[in-house]
Amino acid sequence: MPAPRKFLVASTSLPLALDWGWNLSLYVGLLLGLLTLLMLLLWMLLKQLSNTVAKSMLQPEYRGSVRPYVNFNAKHDAEVLHKAMKGIGTDEDAILMLLTARSNDQRQQIKAAYKKAYGKDLVSALKSELGGLFESLIVALMTPSVSYDASQLQKALKGAGTDDEVLIEILASRTGEQIKDIIKVYKKECGGKLEKDICGDTSGHYQKLLLILVQGNREKGVDEGNIEKDAKDLYAAGEGKFGTDEKKFITILGNRSAEHLREVFVVYKKLAGSDIEDSVKGETTGNLENLLVAVVKCAKSVPQFFAEVLSKSMKRAGTDDGTLMRIMVSRSEVDMLDIRACFKKTYGQSLYKTIQEDTTGDYQKALLYLCGGND
């Protein structure tokens, strides 16, 4: 009797052992599967993070004070503007608060929506309701960026005499691509060739440098092999000789990239014992001097250049509203945050406060919105 009982125990324990072993294999398989899935998910997240970082490195941080409005609705904005201009009186606050909070591209969409809804041109409607400097500022905001630059250049060239400050400011500060776009729009909207109009209004070495800048063909990157040579050539063309070789200054400063010129300026200072800007001022005069200095300043720092121009526009006897308006409009979506930082560092007072002290009314309010904050 004991033997059969022993056999029964053995026969029932074998399936249990096999069942346990099978379950263990299943659990291990599931665990390995989960680990593989987690590793795959982790790899995908790391890849996405890597791509995001790479994109952020390729795309510089946005430095404008005016950003595209997030919940943008062109039709709704057109209605708001229509109501602001409807009936007796005009709601200037509604107009300036809306338009200074939209990007230039969004303003063009509002313009199209307004035309579709009311059958009228929005800019013409705004002109009929507004006046003075505030009107000029709002019209500037409603103009596409490239068209605005082109119209400013045409005005500088076609008026009574040439507004050389405008020519210098725009052509020294814009990128090659921007200048090429301006040339196309100038021909289409202003009915002429920018190069030809410059030739008709300017002369000498000043004209030659303007024409080089209008080509928009600055060299790319840094040419390590020519840094020292360019520095020595600039020294030999000015402080290193009696008289000045303007052509050499024009060739180097008009054609080399900003990155390359910054390297050249460092070597030049060691060589000459003075800053290139001081040398240019000592070796040239008039419009050529002003243009060369602007080119040097822009090669060093475009925001610093504009901070200085803005300061001059408000430090004179009476405000240069044309310059103030042009910079605040054209740089609001480009580098206004950097201009503000340079202004505060250089002059010890915020750009916002300086505008506040120099302007009044709705014109002032709109400029302060474009400034984007008090540092």
Summary of the structure (lengths in Angstrom):
residues: 375
radius of gyration: 32.3
end to end distance: 100.4
largest distance: 129.8
contacts: 1118
relative contact order: 0.08
helix: 76%
strand: 0%
